Amino acid sequence: MSLLIAFIALASYITRGFEHWTFEALRRDDAAAARLVARPIMLAGPQGHAPTPWPGKAGEVYLVDFIYTRCPTVCSALGAEYTRMQRTLRARFGANSPVRLVSIAFDRAHDTPAALQGYATTHQQEADLWQIGTPVNAAAQNELLQSLGVVAVPDGMGGFVHNGAIHLIDASGTVRGIYALDQWPQALERALILAGARRT
C-alpha cells in the first residue's frame, strides 16, 4: 500500500496534478508560465556569413524553430512556413520588421555552412528577416536545447526525432508560446501583438 501511495504521489508530481501526461505538454505548460528561457548564443550562419549573436536587438520578438538540414519532412515543412511568414513580414515592414525569424540547426556533424546555405537557398531566406545558423560550439548548443526543453534523438536511420514546433520568444529569451507548425498564422499573429504591431 505504501508503494502505491508513493507511486500516486510521484505521478501527481511529475504530471503536475495529473494535468500533463506528455513531455511536450509539460514543456508547453512551462512556456505558459514563462519558465523556459533561452541562453544567449552565437550562431554560425550559412556560407559567407559571420557568426552573429542571438537574441539580438532589444525589443525584437522571435519565431524560432529547430531543424537539421538533411530532414526531408518536418524541417522542410517548417522551412516552407517560414518562407510564407517572411513574405508577410517583408510586405508589411520591409527590412524593419519587429518580428525576426530564426532557424537553429542542431546536427553539428552535417549542418555545415554549405548545408545551411543550401537550406537558405531552398527556402529563399532573406537574411535581414530570417536568421539561419548553428550554435558555434557543442556546449552552447546543449545548454540552449536544455534550457528550452528541445529534444533531438537519433532515429536509427541517420536522422532525428525532434520537437517540430515554432517557439515565440521575446527579447529577453523567454518563451511566450509554443505552436505546432500548422499554427504558424497564430504564431505570427501573437508575435506581432507581442511586438506591438498587430497584423492587418
Contacts in CASP RR format, 6 or more apart in sequence:
PFRMAT RR
TARGET T0000
AUTHOR 0000-0000-0000
METHOD contacts of the structure
MODEL  1
MSLLIAFIALASYITRGFEHWTFEALRRDDAAAARLVARPIMLAGPQGHA
PTPWPGKAGEVYLVDFIYTRCPTVCSALGAEYTRMQRTLRARFGANSPVR
LVSIAFDRAHDTPAALQGYATTHQQEADLWQIGTPVNAAAQNELLQSLGV
VAVPDGMGGFVHNGAIHLIDASGTVRGIYALDQWPQALERALILAGARRT
11 18 0 8 1.000
12 18 0 8 1.000
15 21 0 8 1.000
15 26 0 8 1.000
16 26 0 8 1.000
16 29 0 8 1.000
19 29 0 8 1.000
20 26 0 8 1.000
20 29 0 8 1.000
23 151 0 8 1.000
24 163 0 8 1.000
24 165 0 8 1.000
27 36 0 8 1.000
27 149 0 8 1.000
27 163 0 8 1.000
27 178 0 8 1.000
28 177 0 8 1.000
28 178 0 8 1.000
30 36 0 8 1.000
30 149 0 8 1.000
30 175 0 8 1.000
31 167 0 8 1.000
31 175 0 8 1.000
31 176 0 8 1.000
31 177 0 8 1.000
31 178 0 8 1.000
32 177 0 8 1.000
34 174 0 8 1.000
34 175 0 8 1.000
34 176 0 8 1.000
36 147 0 8 1.000
36 148 0 8 1.000
36 149 0 8 1.000
36 174 0 8 1.000
36 175 0 8 1.000
37 147 0 8 1.000
37 172 0 8 1.000
37 173 0 8 1.000
37 174 0 8 1.000
37 175 0 8 1.000
38 55 0 8 1.000
38 64 0 8 1.000
38 144 0 8 1.000
38 147 0 8 1.000
38 148 0 8 1.000
38 169 0 8 1.000
38 173 0 8 1.000
38 174 0 8 1.000
38 175 0 8 1.000
39 140 0 8 1.000
39 143 0 8 1.000
39 144 0 8 1.000
39 147 0 8 1.000
40 53 0 8 1.000
40 54 0 8 1.000
40 55 0 8 1.000
40 173 0 8 1.000
41 53 0 8 1.000
41 54 0 8 1.000
41 135 0 8 1.000
41 136 0 8 1.000
41 140 0 8 1.000
41 141 0 8 1.000
41 143 0 8 1.000
41 144 0 8 1.000
42 51 0 8 1.000
42 52 0 8 1.000
42 53 0 8 1.000
42 54 0 8 1.000
42 135 0 8 1.000
42 136 0 8 1.000
42 140 0 8 1.000
43 51 0 8 1.000
43 52 0 8 1.000
43 53 0 8 1.000
43 54 0 8 1.000
43 102 0 8 1.000
43 104 0 8 1.000
43 131 0 8 1.000
43 133 0 8 1.000
43 134 0 8 1.000
43 135 0 8 1.000
43 136 0 8 1.000
44 51 0 8 1.000
44 113 0 8 1.000
44 133 0 8 1.000
44 134 0 8 1.000
44 135 0 8 1.000
44 136 0 8 1.000
45 51 0 8 1.000
45 52 0 8 1.000
45 113 0 8 1.000
45 116 0 8 1.000
45 131 0 8 1.000
45 132 0 8 1.000
45 133 0 8 1.000
45 134 0 8 1.000
46 113 0 8 1.000
46 116 0 8 1.000
46 117 0 8 1.000
46 118 0 8 1.000
46 119 0 8 1.000
46 120 0 8 1.000
46 125 0 8 1.000
46 132 0 8 1.000
46 133 0 8 1.000
47 113 0 8 1.000
47 114 0 8 1.000
47 116 0 8 1.000
47 117 0 8 1.000
48 113 0 8 1.000
48 117 0 8 1.000
49 113 0 8 1.000
49 127 0 8 1.000
51 136 0 8 1.000
52 131 0 8 1.000
54 62 0 8 1.000
54 102 0 8 1.000
54 104 0 8 1.000
54 131 0 8 1.000
55 62 0 8 1.000
55 169 0 8 1.000
55 171 0 8 1.000
55 172 0 8 1.000
55 173 0 8 1.000
56 171 0 8 1.000
57 171 0 8 1.000
58 171 0 8 1.000
59 98 0 8 1.000
59 170 0 8 1.000
59 171 0 8 1.000
59 195 0 8 1.000
60 98 0 8 1.000
60 99 0 8 1.000
60 100 0 8 1.000
60 171 0 8 1.000
60 195 0 8 1.000
61 98 0 8 1.000
61 99 0 8 1.000
61 100 0 8 1.000
61 168 0 8 1.000
61 169 0 8 1.000
61 170 0 8 1.000
61 171 0 8 1.000
61 191 0 8 1.000
61 192 0 8 1.000
61 194 0 8 1.000
61 195 0 8 1.000
62 99 0 8 1.000
62 100 0 8 1.000
62 101 0 8 1.000
62 102 0 8 1.000
62 167 0 8 1.000
62 168 0 8 1.000
62 169 0 8 1.000
62 170 0 8 1.000
62 173 0 8 1.000
62 191 0 8 1.000
63 82 0 8 1.000
63 85 0 8 1.000
63 99 0 8 1.000
63 100 0 8 1.000
63 101 0 8 1.000
63 102 0 8 1.000
63 166 0 8 1.000
63 167 0 8 1.000
63 168 0 8 1.000
63 169 0 8 1.000
63 187 0 8 1.000
63 188 0 8 1.000
63 191 0 8 1.000
64 102 0 8 1.000
64 103 0 8 1.000
64 104 0 8 1.000
64 166 0 8 1.000
64 167 0 8 1.000
64 169 0 8 1.000
65 78 0 8 1.000
65 79 0 8 1.000
65 82 0 8 1.000
65 102 0 8 1.000
65 103 0 8 1.000
65 104 0 8 1.000
65 164 0 8 1.000
65 165 0 8 1.000
65 166 0 8 1.000
65 167 0 8 1.000
65 181 0 8 1.000
66 103 0 8 1.000
66 104 0 8 1.000
66 105 0 8 1.000
66 106 0 8 1.000
66 145 0 8 1.000
66 150 0 8 1.000
66 152 0 8 1.000
66 162 0 8 1.000
66 163 0 8 1.000
66 164 0 8 1.000
67 75 0 8 1.000
67 78 0 8 1.000
67 79 0 8 1.000
67 103 0 8 1.000
67 104 0 8 1.000
67 105 0 8 1.000
67 106 0 8 1.000
67 119 0 8 1.000
68 75 0 8 1.000
68 105 0 8 1.000
68 106 0 8 1.000
68 107 0 8 1.000
68 110 0 8 1.000
68 111 0 8 1.000
68 152 0 8 1.000
68 159 0 8 1.000
68 160 0 8 1.000
68 162 0 8 1.000
69 75 0 8 1.000
69 105 0 8 1.000
69 107 0 8 1.000
69 110 0 8 1.000
69 111 0 8 1.000
69 115 0 8 1.000
69 116 0 8 1.000
69 118 0 8 1.000
69 119 0 8 1.000
70 107 0 8 1.000
70 110 0 8 1.000
70 115 0 8 1.000
70 158 0 8 1.000
70 159 0 8 1.000
71 159 0 8 1.000
71 160 0 8 1.000
74 162 0 8 1.000
74 164 0 8 1.000
74 181 0 8 1.000
77 181 0 8 1.000
78 103 0 8 1.000
78 164 0 8 1.000
78 166 0 8 1.000
78 181 0 8 1.000
79 103 0 8 1.000
79 119 0 8 1.000
79 123 0 8 1.000
80 123 0 8 1.000
81 166 0 8 1.000
81 181 0 8 1.000
81 184 0 8 1.000
82 101 0 8 1.000
82 103 0 8 1.000
82 123 0 8 1.000
82 125 0 8 1.000
82 130 0 8 1.000
83 123 0 8 1.000
83 124 0 8 1.000
84 184 0 8 1.000
85 101 0 8 1.000
85 184 0 8 1.000
85 188 0 8 1.000
86 101 0 8 1.000
86 124 0 8 1.000
86 125 0 8 1.000
86 126 0 8 1.000
86 129 0 8 1.000
86 130 0 8 1.000
88 188 0 8 1.000
88 199 0 8 1.000
89 97 0 8 1.000
89 99 0 8 1.000
89 101 0 8 1.000
89 129 0 8 1.000
90 97 0 8 1.000
90 126 0 8 1.000
90 129 0 8 1.000
92 199 0 8 1.000
92 200 0 8 1.000
93 197 0 8 1.000
94 129 0 8 1.000
95 128 0 8 1.000
95 129 0 8 1.000
97 129 0 8 1.000
98 192 0 8 1.000
98 195 0 8 1.000
98 196 0 8 1.000
98 197 0 8 1.000
99 188 0 8 1.000
99 191 0 8 1.000
99 192 0 8 1.000
99 195 0 8 1.000
99 197 0 8 1.000
100 129 0 8 1.000
100 130 0 8 1.000
100 131 0 8 1.000
101 129 0 8 1.000
101 130 0 8 1.000
101 131 0 8 1.000
102 130 0 8 1.000
102 131 0 8 1.000
102 132 0 8 1.000
103 119 0 8 1.000
103 130 0 8 1.000
103 131 0 8 1.000
103 132 0 8 1.000
103 133 0 8 1.000
104 133 0 8 1.000
104 134 0 8 1.000
104 135 0 8 1.000
104 144 0 8 1.000
105 111 0 8 1.000
105 115 0 8 1.000
105 116 0 8 1.000
105 119 0 8 1.000
105 132 0 8 1.000
105 133 0 8 1.000
105 134 0 8 1.000
106 134 0 8 1.000
106 135 0 8 1.000
106 141 0 8 1.000
106 145 0 8 1.000
106 150 0 8 1.000
106 152 0 8 1.000
106 160 0 8 1.000
106 162 0 8 1.000
107 152 0 8 1.000
107 159 0 8 1.000
107 160 0 8 1.000
108 134 0 8 1.000
108 138 0 8 1.000
108 141 0 8 1.000
111 133 0 8 1.000
111 134 0 8 1.000
116 132 0 8 1.000
116 133 0 8 1.000
116 134 0 8 1.000
119 125 0 8 1.000
119 132 0 8 1.000
120 127 0 8 1.000
120 132 0 8 1.000
125 132 0 8 1.000
134 141 0 8 1.000
135 141 0 8 1.000
135 144 0 8 1.000
144 150 0 8 1.000
145 151 0 8 1.000
145 152 0 8 1.000
148 167 0 8 1.000
148 175 0 8 1.000
149 163 0 8 1.000
150 162 0 8 1.000
150 163 0 8 1.000
151 161 0 8 1.000
151 162 0 8 1.000
151 163 0 8 1.000
152 160 0 8 1.000
152 161 0 8 1.000
152 162 0 8 1.000
152 163 0 8 1.000
153 160 0 8 1.000
153 161 0 8 1.000
153 162 0 8 1.000
154 160 0 8 1.000
155 161 0 8 1.000
164 180 0 8 1.000
164 181 0 8 1.000
165 178 0 8 1.000
165 179 0 8 1.000
165 180 0 8 1.000
165 181 0 8 1.000
166 178 0 8 1.000
166 179 0 8 1.000
166 180 0 8 1.000
166 181 0 8 1.000
166 183 0 8 1.000
166 184 0 8 1.000
166 187 0 8 1.000
167 175 0 8 1.000
167 177 0 8 1.000
167 178 0 8 1.000
167 179 0 8 1.000
168 175 0 8 1.000
168 176 0 8 1.000
168 177 0 8 1.000
168 178 0 8 1.000
168 179 0 8 1.000
168 187 0 8 1.000
168 190 0 8 1.000
168 191 0 8 1.000
168 194 0 8 1.000
169 175 0 8 1.000
169 176 0 8 1.000
170 176 0 8 1.000
170 194 0 8 1.000
176 190 0 8 1.000
176 194 0 8 1.000
177 187 0 8 1.000
177 190 0 8 1.000
179 186 0 8 1.000
179 187 0 8 1.000
179 190 0 8 1.000
188 199 0 8 1.000
189 198 0 8 1.000
189 199 0 8 1.000
192 198 0 8 1.000
192 199 0 8 1.000
193 199 0 8 1.000
END
